[in-house]
Amino acid sequence: MAEDRITQTPHTTVIERRGSNAGLVVGLAILVVVCIAAYFLFAGKSSEVSKNNAISSAAKSVESTADKAGAAIDKNS
């Protein structure tokens, strides 16, 4: 009897993906811009708020002093 000889050759499947990374690059660029804008927005806002609070406090103090002076003048008249 003759023996049957079966030879199996391995098959390799290669899948190539081609595409650009433009979406990834654009997404990262947008993320960087948003982070920079947020930094300047919050950093500038806190100093602006501090300045506005100081001006408001000074204006209220001047108003109070002016009201007291006006009341004293009215009593003497």
C-alpha positions as CSV (number, residue, x, y, z in Angstrom):
1,M,0.0,0.0,0.0
2,A,1.1,3.4,-0.9
3,E,0.9,6.0,1.8
4,D,-0.7,9.3,0.9
5,R,1.4,12.3,1.7
6,I,-0.4,15.5,2.5
7,T,1.6,18.6,2.7
8,Q,0.0,21.7,4.1
9,T,1.6,25.1,3.5
10,P,0.9,27.9,5.9
11,H,-0.9,30.9,4.6
12,T,-0.3,34.3,5.9
13,T,-2.9,37.0,5.5
14,V,-1.5,40.5,5.5
15,I,-4.0,43.3,6.1
16,E,-2.7,46.8,5.4
17,R,-4.6,49.8,6.6
18,R,-3.9,53.0,4.8
19,G,-5.2,56.2,6.1
20,S,-4.1,59.6,7.2
21,N,-3.8,60.7,10.7
22,A,-5.3,64.1,9.9
23,G,-8.2,63.6,12.3
24,L,-5.9,62.9,15.1
25,V,-3.7,65.9,14.3
26,V,-6.7,68.2,14.1
27,G,-8.1,66.9,17.3
28,L,-4.9,67.5,19.2
29,A,-4.5,71.0,17.7
30,I,-8.1,71.8,18.9
31,L,-7.3,70.4,22.3
32,V,-4.2,72.5,22.7
33,V,-6.0,75.7,21.6
34,V,-8.9,75.1,24.1
35,C,-6.4,74.5,26.9
36,I,-4.5,77.7,26.1
37,A,-7.7,79.7,25.8
38,A,-9.0,78.4,29.1
39,Y,-5.7,79.2,30.9
40,F,-5.8,82.8,29.7
41,L,-9.5,83.2,30.4
42,F,-9.3,82.0,34.0
43,A,-5.9,83.7,34.8
44,G,-7.1,87.0,33.4
45,K,-10.5,86.8,35.0
46,S,-9.2,86.4,38.5
47,S,-7.0,89.4,38.3
48,E,-9.8,91.4,36.6
49,V,-12.2,90.4,39.4
50,S,-9.7,91.4,42.1
51,K,-9.2,94.8,40.4
52,N,-12.9,95.4,40.1
53,N,-13.5,94.4,43.7
54,A,-10.9,96.9,44.9
55,I,-12.4,99.7,42.8
56,S,-15.9,98.9,44.1
57,S,-14.7,98.9,47.7
58,A,-13.0,102.2,47.3
59,A,-16.1,103.7,45.6
60,K,-18.3,102.6,48.4
61,S,-15.9,104.1,51.0
62,V,-16.0,107.4,49.2
63,E,-19.7,107.3,48.9
64,S,-20.1,106.6,52.6
65,T,-17.8,109.5,53.5
66,A,-19.6,111.8,51.1
67,D,-23.0,110.9,52.6
68,K,-21.7,111.6,56.1
69,A,-20.2,115.0,55.0
70,G,-23.5,115.9,53.3
71,A,-25.5,115.0,56.4
72,A,-23.2,117.1,58.6
73,I,-23.6,120.1,56.3
74,D,-27.4,119.7,56.2
75,K,-27.5,119.8,60.1
76,N,-25.5,123.0,60.2
77,S,-27.6,124.8,57.6
